[in-house]
């Protein structure tokens, strides 16, 4: 069955007075949740609810809400294009699986009809958001760019429009589910669907509107908008903080590269860090785990604050220094007046009183677990300083830089080893600049040429215009993927990702990963993919979205380096009682044995930085390693060599008792 007509188009033809508007995904999400919450908050029973999702994956995100709605009504119909298990059935509510080439796959509908109110949302994906030949962008990581998708359509609480929309969707449901004819006929009679003219519907709107409690609807919208504002402001603050952090780290890195003199490096670090964080005093001094004292040699000082430069700092009887040695981590005191570590230590109390310290931070400078020195920040003014997580992260980053500088100075006697370290650092920097420059500059140039051609040549044939537009869209998608991978890896490495482990079947996650491959735009014919997953495998414990991400990236990587006549096998075995081992094996290009470890490094490309025939950003395997490490698993690669295929393995913890 193939139904190509658009519900939105049919609705606009039936009610020509309607004028579609442009909505962003975030607005439609707020509206649809508000409509659903209005049903949940109402005391009336048995409203008609019709929800149409473009893809099964979008339905899965809302399935729990529709289970709750099913407690309010037995007239709920959910439509979606199947990707894994979605099929015509009844499970709390009626499910209707439509064909992928149905016009519904580009539309989003929600219709609610009750005795005393009605609302409907009927829209389709805007061409400015997705072209006819593209699949819907799938962005589930990092910044929520998915909310920028645009839809064109109608949202209204006008009863006549809602009844007409319900009529059109019920007819579409009947086309796929003739077995529901009697049930649909009952609900049509109950709400007089298909019997009223547009004007009659308008009269009903004013009649039924009396006494309706719209507060749940309004409150949901306000809550969503407030949350969106907060997320936006938080994102701006994060970007600004990250930019300041990078400038500071770069300035200290520059000092390190400019000089091998540790005194110069430490003085620059103290001044830059103290000034950047607005501290009253910033101290950096050399210290080892066995030292009982240290001499303050490097200091940043604000006006009106007593200097400590040149003084001997007691360490042996300092409880904070002892705590650093025990935990190998920094110590932060928000208020020395009330902190038990200060009040219970005569030595610390004397230091606080003598030098007027109100808030105190001590951060160790470590290198491979070895203590090299200490960074101290003092705030001496009232009120106490409110330490922010970004400030603590920045101090840790600077401590890492200083640790590298001190080791660099100690290694000065061994010039050969030092030169190798500097060459490796320079290669990494050069590769980063080369890759990002190539991956961003090339598509930007192409996009610019396409847009300039479209703007300067109005008589260009339509077919050529489409080629230009498709080329610009393809290259913009390439840039988006690079930025997205950067953000994803940055979030994973910094620990800012929130994990949501759940009990999962490996088979379901493999199916979802393969569905991504099938729906990827511009995909050339992939090699044959086989699965060998035992039905007796235990459930695994992992974050479902991230597990699907690992599988998708490893399968995509295998497809890139395996010819279309080759073969990819996905296998899962229960290696032991604690872990399930998943293997993605291919018959493709293979990997040299001496490169099996570095393939998981950032920006590693099998053919080199700028000679990439298979595309990609060189970040996919690094992202996979971070994700697998996040749930306590291991990931590794095996290969017999060039043109002998490769196997990527990773482990997932099993659900205990499954």
C-alpha positions as CSV (number, residue, x, y, z in Angstrom):
1,X,0.0,0.0,0.0
2,X,1.3,3.5,-0.9
3,X,-0.6,6.6,0.2
4,X,1.0,9.8,-1.1
5,X,-1.5,12.5,-0.2
6,X,-0.7,14.9,2.6
7,X,-3.2,15.2,5.5
8,X,-2.2,18.9,5.8
9,X,-2.9,19.5,2.1
10,X,-6.3,17.8,2.4
11,X,-7.2,19.9,5.4
12,X,-6.2,23.1,3.7
13,X,-8.3,22.2,0.7
14,X,-11.3,21.4,2.8
15,X,-11.0,24.6,4.9
16,X,-9.5,27.2,2.6
17,X,-9.7,30.0,5.2
18,X,-6.9,28.3,7.1
19,X,-3.4,29.8,6.8
20,X,-0.4,27.6,7.7
21,X,2.3,28.9,10.0
22,X,5.9,28.0,10.5
23,X,6.8,26.2,13.8
24,X,10.1,25.1,15.2
25,X,10.4,21.6,16.7
26,X,10.8,23.0,20.2
27,X,7.4,24.9,19.9
28,X,5.6,21.8,18.6
29,X,7.0,19.6,21.3
30,X,5.7,22.1,23.9
31,X,2.3,22.3,22.2
32,X,1.9,18.6,21.9
33,X,2.9,17.9,25.5
34,X,0.5,20.6,26.7
35,X,-2.3,19.0,24.7
36,X,-1.5,15.7,26.3
37,X,-1.3,17.1,29.8
38,X,-4.7,18.8,29.3
39,X,-6.1,15.3,28.8
40,X,-4.3,13.9,31.8
41,X,-5.6,16.8,34.0
42,X,-9.2,16.7,32.8
43,X,-11.9,14.8,34.7
44,X,-13.9,14.0,31.5
45,X,-13.5,10.4,30.2
46,X,-13.0,8.8,26.8
47,X,-11.6,11.6,24.6
48,X,-10.5,10.8,21.0
49,X,-6.7,11.0,20.7
50,X,-4.9,10.5,17.3
51,X,-1.1,10.9,17.2
52,X,1.0,10.4,14.1
53,X,4.8,10.2,14.4
54,X,7.2,10.4,11.5
55,X,9.4,7.5,12.6
56,X,9.2,4.7,15.2
57,X,12.2,6.2,17.1
58,X,10.1,9.4,17.8
59,X,7.2,7.3,19.0
60,X,9.5,5.4,21.4
61,X,10.4,8.7,23.1
62,X,6.8,9.3,23.9
63,X,5.5,5.8,24.5
64,X,5.4,6.1,28.3
65,X,3.1,9.2,28.0
66,X,0.6,7.3,25.8
67,X,0.4,4.5,28.3
68,X,-0.7,7.1,30.9
69,X,-3.2,8.6,28.4
70,X,-4.6,5.1,27.8
71,X,-5.9,5.2,31.3
72,X,-8.1,8.1,30.3
73,X,-9.5,6.8,27.0
74,X,-10.0,3.6,24.9
75,X,-10.1,5.8,21.8
76,X,-6.3,6.4,21.2
77,X,-4.7,5.8,17.8
78,X,-0.9,6.0,17.3
79,X,0.6,6.0,13.8
80,X,4.2,5.6,12.9
81,X,6.6,4.3,10.2
82,X,8.1,1.0,11.5
83,X,11.8,0.7,12.0
84,X,12.1,-2.3,14.3
85,X,9.1,-3.8,16.1
86,X,6.3,-1.3,15.5
87,X,3.3,-3.0,13.8
88,X,-0.5,-3.0,13.6
89,X,-1.7,-4.1,17.0
90,X,-3.4,-3.2,20.2
91,X,-1.2,-2.6,23.3
92,X,-2.9,-0.1,25.7
93,X,-4.0,1.7,22.5
94,X,-4.4,1.0,18.8
95,X,-1.1,1.1,16.8
96,X,-1.2,1.8,13.1
97,X,2.0,1.1,11.0
98,X,2.1,3.0,7.8
99,X,4.4,2.6,4.8
100,X,7.7,4.5,4.8
101,X,6.8,6.2,1.5
102,X,3.4,7.5,2.9
103,X,3.2,11.2,3.1
104,X,2.7,10.7,6.8
105,X,6.5,10.0,7.1
106,X,7.0,13.8,6.5
107,X,4.2,15.0,8.8
108,X,3.4,15.3,12.5
109,X,-0.1,15.2,13.8
110,X,-1.9,15.3,17.2
111,X,-5.6,15.6,17.4
112,X,-7.6,15.6,20.7
113,X,-11.4,15.7,20.6
114,X,-13.4,15.7,23.9
115,X,-17.0,16.6,24.8
116,X,-16.2,20.2,25.8
117,X,-12.9,21.0,24.0
118,X,-10.9,20.1,20.9
119,X,-7.4,20.9,19.7
120,X,-5.3,19.7,16.8
121,X,-1.8,20.0,15.5
122,X,-1.3,19.1,11.8
123,X,2.0,20.0,10.2
124,X,4.7,18.7,7.9
125,X,8.5,19.1,7.8
126,X,9.5,22.3,6.1
127,X,11.7,22.2,2.9
128,X,14.0,24.6,4.7
129,X,14.6,21.9,7.3
130,X,14.7,18.8,5.1
131,X,14.8,18.1,1.4
132,X,12.7,15.5,-0.4
133,X,15.8,13.2,-0.9
134,X,17.1,13.5,2.7
135,X,16.2,11.6,5.8
136,X,15.3,13.5,8.9
137,X,18.5,14.7,10.7
138,X,19.3,12.6,13.7
139,X,21.1,14.5,16.4
140,X,20.9,13.0,19.9
141,X,24.2,14.1,21.4
142,X,25.7,17.3,22.7
143,X,23.7,20.5,22.0
144,X,20.1,20.0,21.1
145,X,20.3,21.1,17.5
146,X,17.2,18.9,16.7
147,X,15.0,21.6,18.0
148,X,15.9,23.8,15.1
149,X,14.0,21.6,12.6
150,X,11.1,23.6,11.1
151,X,7.5,22.5,10.4
152,X,4.7,24.2,8.4
153,X,1.2,23.6,9.5
154,X,-1.9,24.4,11.7
155,X,-2.3,24.4,15.4
156,X,-5.7,25.4,16.7
157,X,-8.4,24.8,19.3
158,X,-11.2,25.6,16.8
159,X,-13.5,22.6,17.1
160,X,-14.6,22.5,13.5
161,X,-11.0,22.3,12.3
162,X,-10.2,19.6,14.9
163,X,-13.2,17.5,13.8
164,X,-12.2,17.8,10.1
165,X,-8.6,16.8,11.0
166,X,-9.9,13.9,13.0
167,X,-12.1,12.8,10.1
168,X,-9.1,12.8,7.7
169,X,-6.8,10.9,10.0
170,X,-9.5,8.3,10.8
171,X,-10.0,7.7,7.1
172,X,-6.2,7.2,6.8
173,X,-6.3,4.7,9.8
174,X,-9.1,2.8,8.1
175,X,-7.0,2.4,5.0
176,X,-4.3,0.5,7.0
177,X,-6.6,-1.0,9.7
178,X,-10.0,-2.0,8.2
179,X,-10.6,-4.2,11.3
180,X,-11.2,-1.0,13.3
181,X,-14.2,0.1,11.2
182,X,-16.8,-0.5,13.9
183,X,-14.7,1.2,16.6
184,X,-14.1,4.2,14.4
185,X,-17.7,4.5,13.5
186,X,-18.7,4.6,17.2
187,X,-16.3,7.4,17.9
188,X,-17.5,9.3,14.8
189,X,-21.0,9.1,16.1
190,X,-20.0,10.1,19.6
191,X,-18.3,13.3,18.5
192,X,-20.3,14.0,15.3
193,X,-17.2,13.8,13.2
194,X,-17.8,14.5,9.6
195,X,-21.3,15.9,10.2
196,X,-20.6,19.6,10.9
197,X,-19.8,22.4,8.5
198,X,-16.9,24.8,9.2
199,X,-19.3,27.4,10.5
200,X,-21.1,25.0,12.7
201,X,-17.7,24.0,14.1
202,X,-17.0,27.6,14.9
203,X,-20.3,27.9,16.9
204,X,-19.4,24.8,18.8
205,X,-16.1,26.3,19.7
206,X,-17.6,29.2,21.6
207,X,-20.3,27.0,23.1
208,X,-17.9,24.4,24.5
209,X,-15.2,26.8,25.5
210,X,-17.2,27.9,28.5
211,X,-15.9,26.5,31.7
212,X,-12.8,24.8,30.2
213,X,-9.8,24.8,32.5
214,X,-6.9,25.8,30.3
215,X,-4.5,26.2,33.2
216,X,-2.7,22.8,32.6
217,X,-2.2,23.7,28.9
218,X,-0.8,27.2,29.7
219,X,1.3,26.0,32.6
220,X,3.0,23.4,30.4
221,X,3.9,25.9,27.8
222,X,5.3,28.3,30.4
223,X,7.3,25.6,32.0
224,X,8.8,24.5,28.6
225,X,9.7,28.0,27.6
226,X,11.3,28.7,30.9
227,X,13.3,25.5,30.6
228,X,14.4,26.4,27.0
229,X,15.5,29.8,28.2
230,X,17.5,28.3,31.0
231,X,19.2,25.8,28.7
232,X,20.1,28.6,26.2
233,X,21.6,30.8,28.9
234,X,23.5,27.9,30.4
235,X,24.9,27.0,26.9
236,X,26.0,30.6,26.4
237,X,27.7,30.7,29.8
238,X,29.4,27.4,29.1
239,X,30.7,28.6,25.8
240,X,32.0,31.9,27.3
241,X,33.7,30.0,30.2
242,X,35.2,27.6,27.8
243,X,36.6,30.4,25.6
244,X,38.2,32.1,28.6
245,X,39.6,28.8,29.8
246,X,41.1,28.1,26.4
247,X,42.7,31.6,26.2
248,X,44.3,31.2,29.6
249,X,45.5,27.6,28.9
250,X,46.9,28.8,25.5
251,X,48.8,31.7,27.1
252,X,50.4,29.4,29.6
253,X,51.1,26.8,26.9
254,X,52.8,29.6,24.9
255,X,55.0,30.4,27.9
256,X,55.9,26.7,28.2
257,X,56.8,26.5,24.5
258,X,58.8,29.8,24.7
259,X,61.0,28.8,27.6
260,X,62.3,25.7,29.4
261,X,62.9,27.8,32.5
262,X,60.5,26.6,35.1
263,X,60.7,29.8,37.1
264,X,59.4,31.8,34.1
265,X,56.6,29.4,33.4
266,X,55.4,29.3,37.0
267,X,55.4,33.0,37.3
268,X,53.4,33.5,34.2
269,X,50.9,30.8,35.4
270,X,50.5,32.4,38.8
271,X,49.9,35.9,37.3
272,X,47.5,34.7,34.6
273,X,45.5,32.4,36.9
274,X,45.2,34.8,39.8
275,X,44.2,37.7,37.5
276,X,41.7,35.6,35.5
277,X,39.9,34.3,38.7
278,X,40.1,37.6,40.5
279,X,41.9,36.0,43.5
280,X,43.5,38.1,46.2
281,X,46.6,35.9,46.2
282,X,47.8,33.1,43.9
283,X,50.8,31.0,45.0
284,X,52.6,28.3,43.0
285,X,55.5,26.5,44.6
286,X,57.5,23.3,44.1
287,X,56.8,20.5,46.6
288,X,57.2,16.8,46.8
289,X,55.3,14.2,49.0
290,X,58.3,13.9,51.4
291,X,58.8,17.7,51.9
292,X,58.1,19.2,55.3
293,X,58.5,22.8,54.0
294,X,58.3,24.8,50.8
295,X,59.5,28.2,49.8
296,X,57.0,30.5,48.1
297,X,58.8,31.7,44.9
298,X,55.9,32.6,42.5
299,X,53.0,34.8,43.5
300,X,50.2,36.9,42.1
301,X,49.1,39.6,44.5
302,X,46.1,41.9,44.5
303,X,46.4,45.4,46.0
304,X,46.1,45.6,49.8
305,X,47.0,42.0,50.4
306,X,50.1,40.9,52.3
307,X,52.8,39.2,50.2
308,X,54.1,35.7,51.0
309,X,56.8,35.6,48.4
310,X,60.1,34.3,49.8
311,X,58.5,32.9,53.0
312,X,58.8,29.3,54.1
313,X,55.4,27.5,54.0
314,X,54.8,24.8,56.6
315,X,53.7,21.5,55.0
316,X,54.4,18.7,57.5
317,X,51.7,19.9,60.0
318,X,49.3,21.2,57.4
319,X,46.1,19.0,57.4
320,X,45.2,20.2,53.9
321,X,48.5,19.1,52.5
322,X,48.1,15.7,54.2
323,X,44.7,15.4,52.6
324,X,46.1,16.1,49.2
325,X,48.7,13.4,49.6
326,X,46.0,10.9,50.7
327,X,43.4,11.7,48.0
328,X,45.7,13.0,45.2
329,X,43.1,15.6,44.6
330,X,42.6,19.3,45.4
331,X,41.1,20.7,48.6
332,X,38.5,23.5,48.5
333,X,37.4,25.5,51.5
334,X,34.4,27.8,50.9
335,X,34.6,29.6,54.3
336,X,37.5,29.2,56.7
337,X,35.5,30.7,59.5
338,X,33.1,27.7,59.6
339,X,35.1,24.8,58.0
340,X,35.9,22.1,60.5
341,X,39.4,21.4,59.1
342,X,40.4,25.0,59.9
343,X,38.7,25.3,63.3
344,X,40.1,22.0,64.5
345,X,43.7,22.8,63.4
346,X,45.7,25.4,65.4
347,X,48.2,25.6,62.6
348,X,45.6,26.4,59.9
349,X,43.8,28.8,62.2
350,X,47.0,30.7,62.7
351,X,47.7,31.0,59.0
352,X,44.1,32.1,58.3
353,X,44.3,34.8,60.9
354,X,47.7,36.0,60.0
355,X,47.1,36.3,56.3
356,X,43.4,37.0,56.3
357,X,42.3,34.0,54.2
358,X,38.5,33.7,53.9
359,X,38.3,31.1,51.0
360,X,41.1,28.7,50.2
361,X,41.9,26.4,47.4
362,X,44.9,24.0,47.2
363,X,45.4,22.1,44.0
364,X,48.2,19.6,43.5
365,X,50.5,19.7,40.4
366,X,50.8,16.1,39.5
367,X,52.5,14.1,36.7
368,X,51.6,10.4,36.5
369,X,50.7,10.4,40.1
370,X,53.9,12.1,41.3
371,X,53.5,15.3,43.3
372,X,55.6,18.2,41.7
373,X,54.1,21.3,43.3
374,X,51.0,23.1,44.7
375,X,48.7,25.9,43.4
376,X,47.0,27.9,46.1
377,X,44.3,30.5,45.6
378,X,43.3,32.9,48.5
379,X,40.2,35.1,48.7
380,X,40.5,37.5,51.6
381,X,37.4,39.7,51.4
382,X,33.9,39.4,52.7
383,X,31.7,37.5,51.8
384,X,33.3,34.1,51.3
385,X,34.0,33.2,47.6
386,X,31.4,31.0,45.9
387,X,33.5,28.4,44.1
388,X,32.1,27.4,40.7
389,X,32.7,24.0,39.0
390,X,34.2,25.8,36.0
391,X,36.8,27.6,38.2
392,X,37.8,24.3,39.7
393,X,38.1,22.6,36.3
394,X,40.2,25.5,35.1
395,X,42.6,25.3,38.0
396,X,43.0,21.5,37.4
397,X,43.7,22.2,33.7
398,X,46.4,24.8,34.6
399,X,47.8,22.3,37.1
400,X,48.1,19.8,34.4
401,X,49.9,22.3,32.1
402,X,52.3,23.3,34.9
403,X,53.0,19.6,35.6
404,X,54.0,19.1,32.0
405,X,56.2,22.2,32.2
406,X,58.0,21.0,35.3
407,X,58.6,17.6,33.8
408,X,59.8,19.3,30.7
409,X,62.3,21.3,32.6
410,X,63.5,18.2,34.5
411,X,64.0,16.4,31.2
412,X,66.1,19.2,29.7
413,X,69.3,17.1,30.3
414,X,68.0,14.4,28.0
415,X,67.6,16.5,24.8
416,X,66.7,13.5,22.6
417,X,63.8,12.5,24.7
418,X,62.7,16.1,25.1
419,X,62.8,16.7,21.4
420,X,60.7,13.6,20.8
421,X,58.1,14.9,23.2
422,X,58.0,18.3,21.5
423,X,57.8,16.8,18.0
424,X,54.9,14.6,19.1
425,X,53.1,17.6,20.5
426,X,53.8,19.6,17.3
427,X,52.5,16.8,15.1
428,X,49.3,16.6,17.2
429,X,48.8,20.3,16.9
430,X,49.6,20.3,13.1
431,X,47.2,17.4,12.5
432,X,44.4,19.1,14.5
433,X,44.9,22.3,12.5
434,X,45.2,20.4,9.2
435,X,42.1,18.3,9.8
436,X,39.8,21.0,11.1
437,X,41.1,23.4,8.4
438,X,40.5,20.9,5.7
439,X,37.1,19.6,7.0
440,X,35.7,23.1,7.6
441,X,37.3,25.2,4.8
442,X,36.5,22.8,2.0
443,X,32.8,22.5,2.6
444,X,32.6,26.2,3.4
445,X,34.1,27.1,0.0
446,X,31.7,24.7,-1.8
447,X,28.7,26.2,0.0
448,X,29.9,29.7,-0.8
449,X,30.3,28.9,-4.5
450,X,26.9,27.3,-4.7
451,X,25.1,30.1,-3.0
452,X,26.9,32.8,-5.0
453,X,26.0,31.0,-8.2
454,X,22.3,30.8,-7.1
455,X,22.3,34.5,-6.2
456,X,24.1,35.8,-9.3
457,X,22.5,33.6,-12.0
458,X,18.7,33.9,-11.7
459,X,18.2,32.2,-15.0
460,X,20.0,29.0,-14.0
461,X,18.1,25.9,-15.0
462,X,15.9,24.4,-12.3
463,X,17.8,21.1,-12.4
464,X,21.2,22.9,-11.9
465,X,19.7,24.9,-9.0
466,X,18.7,21.6,-7.3
467,X,22.2,20.3,-7.8
468,X,23.6,23.5,-6.2
469,X,21.2,23.3,-3.3
470,X,21.8,19.6,-2.7
471,X,25.6,20.1,-2.8
472,X,25.4,23.0,-0.3
473,X,23.1,21.0,2.0
474,X,25.4,17.9,1.8
475,X,28.5,20.0,2.7
476,X,26.7,21.8,5.6
477,X,25.7,18.3,6.9
478,X,29.4,17.3,6.7
479,X,30.4,20.3,8.8
480,X,27.6,19.7,11.3
481,X,28.8,16.1,11.8
482,X,32.4,17.3,12.5
483,X,31.2,19.9,15.0
484,X,28.9,17.3,16.6
485,X,31.7,14.8,17.0
486,X,33.9,17.5,18.5
487,X,31.2,18.3,21.0
488,X,30.3,14.7,21.8
489,X,34.0,13.7,22.4
490,X,34.5,16.9,24.5
491,X,31.5,16.1,26.7
492,X,32.5,12.5,27.1
493,X,36.2,13.2,28.0
494,X,35.2,16.0,30.5
495,X,32.7,13.8,32.3
496,X,29.7,16.1,31.5
497,X,27.6,13.3,30.1
498,X,24.8,11.9,32.3
499,X,24.5,8.2,32.0
500,X,21.1,6.5,32.2
501,X,21.8,2.7,32.4
502,X,18.9,0.4,31.7
503,X,18.3,-3.3,31.1
504,X,18.5,-4.0,27.3
505,X,18.7,-6.7,24.7
506,X,21.6,-6.7,22.4
507,X,19.4,-7.7,19.5
508,X,17.2,-4.6,19.8
509,X,20.1,-2.2,20.0
510,X,21.7,-3.9,16.9
511,X,18.4,-3.5,15.0
512,X,18.2,0.2,15.8
513,X,21.9,0.7,14.8
514,X,21.2,-1.0,11.4
515,X,18.1,1.2,10.9
516,X,20.4,4.2,11.0
517,X,22.6,2.8,8.3
518,X,19.5,2.1,6.1
519,X,18.1,5.6,6.5
520,X,21.4,7.5,6.0
521,X,21.2,9.9,3.0
522,X,23.4,9.3,0.0
523,X,24.4,5.9,1.3
524,X,26.1,3.8,-1.4
525,X,25.3,0.1,-1.6
526,X,26.8,-1.3,1.6
527,X,28.4,-4.7,1.9
528,X,26.3,-7.7,3.1
529,X,25.7,-7.5,6.8
530,X,24.9,-10.6,8.9
531,X,24.0,-10.9,12.5
532,X,24.8,-13.9,14.8
533,X,23.3,-13.1,18.2
534,X,22.1,-15.9,20.4
535,X,18.6,-15.8,21.8
536,X,19.9,-16.9,25.1
537,X,22.1,-13.9,25.7
538,X,21.4,-12.2,29.1
539,X,20.2,-8.7,29.3
540,X,22.9,-6.0,29.4
541,X,23.2,-3.0,31.6
542,X,24.0,0.2,29.7
543,X,22.6,3.5,28.4
544,X,20.6,2.5,25.4
545,X,21.2,5.6,23.3
546,X,25.0,5.4,23.8
547,X,25.1,1.7,23.1
548,X,23.2,2.2,19.8
549,X,25.7,5.0,19.1
550,X,28.7,2.7,19.6
551,X,27.2,0.0,17.4
552,X,26.2,2.5,14.7
553,X,29.7,4.0,14.5
554,X,31.5,0.6,14.4
555,X,29.1,-0.7,11.7
556,X,29.5,2.6,9.7
557,X,33.3,2.3,10.1
558,X,33.3,-1.3,8.8
559,X,31.1,-0.2,5.8
560,X,33.5,2.6,4.9
561,X,36.5,0.2,4.6
562,X,34.7,-2.8,3.2
563,X,33.8,-3.1,-0.6
564,X,30.2,-3.6,-1.5
565,X,30.9,-7.3,-2.4
566,X,32.4,-7.9,1.0
567,X,30.8,-9.0,4.2
568,X,30.2,-7.7,7.8
569,X,29.3,-10.0,10.6
570,X,27.8,-8.7,13.9
571,X,28.2,-11.3,16.7
572,X,27.5,-11.3,20.4
573,X,28.5,-13.9,22.9
574,X,28.4,-14.3,26.7
575,X,32.1,-14.5,27.3
576,X,31.7,-14.8,31.1
577,X,29.1,-14.3,33.8
578,X,30.0,-10.6,34.0
579,X,30.2,-9.3,30.4
580,X,28.7,-9.8,26.9
581,X,31.2,-9.4,24.1
582,X,30.1,-7.9,20.8
583,X,32.2,-8.3,17.7
584,X,31.9,-6.4,14.4
585,X,34.0,-8.3,11.9
586,X,34.6,-7.2,8.2
587,X,36.4,-8.5,5.2
588,X,37.7,-5.1,4.2
589,X,41.0,-3.2,4.2
590,X,42.4,-4.4,7.5
591,X,44.8,-2.7,9.9
592,X,48.6,-3.1,10.3
593,X,49.4,-4.8,13.6
594,X,51.4,-1.9,14.9
595,X,48.4,0.4,14.5
596,X,45.8,-1.6,16.4
597,X,46.1,0.6,19.5
598,X,46.4,4.1,17.8
599,X,43.2,3.6,15.7
600,X,41.3,4.7,18.8
601,X,43.2,8.0,19.1
602,X,41.7,11.4,18.2
603,X,41.9,12.2,14.4
604,X,43.5,8.9,13.5
605,X,42.9,8.3,9.8
606,X,44.1,5.0,8.2
607,X,45.4,6.9,5.1
608,X,46.7,9.9,6.9
609,X,45.3,13.3,7.8
610,X,44.5,14.7,4.3
611,X,44.4,11.6,2.1
612,X,41.1,10.2,3.2
613,X,39.1,8.4,0.5
614,X,36.5,7.1,3.0
615,X,35.4,10.4,4.6
616,X,34.7,10.9,8.3
617,X,36.2,13.0,11.0
618,X,38.7,10.6,12.6
619,X,36.8,10.9,15.9
620,X,34.4,8.0,15.7
621,X,36.5,5.3,17.3
622,X,37.7,7.8,20.0
623,X,34.1,8.4,20.9
624,X,33.4,4.7,21.0
625,X,36.3,4.2,23.4
626,X,35.0,6.9,25.8
627,X,31.5,5.5,25.7
628,X,32.5,1.9,26.4
629,X,34.9,3.0,29.2
630,X,31.9,4.9,30.6
631,X,29.9,1.8,31.4
632,X,33.0,-0.1,32.6
633,X,33.7,-2.2,29.4
634,X,36.7,-2.7,27.2
635,X,37.1,-2.1,23.5
636,X,39.9,-3.3,21.2
637,X,40.7,-4.1,17.6
638,X,42.2,-7.2,15.9
639,X,43.5,-7.7,12.4
640,X,46.0,-9.9,10.6
641,X,47.2,-7.0,8.4
642,X,46.6,-5.1,5.2
643,X,43.6,-6.3,3.1
644,X,42.8,-9.1,5.6
645,X,39.8,-7.6,7.3
646,X,39.5,-6.4,10.9
647,X,37.5,-7.2,14.0
648,X,36.4,-4.6,16.6
649,X,35.4,-6.0,20.0
650,X,33.8,-4.4,23.0
651,X,32.2,-5.7,26.2
652,X,29.0,-4.7,28.0
653,X,28.2,-5.6,31.6
654,X,25.3,-8.0,32.0
655,X,22.3,-7.4,34.3
656,X,23.0,-9.5,37.4
657,X,20.5,-12.3,37.9
658,X,19.2,-12.2,34.3
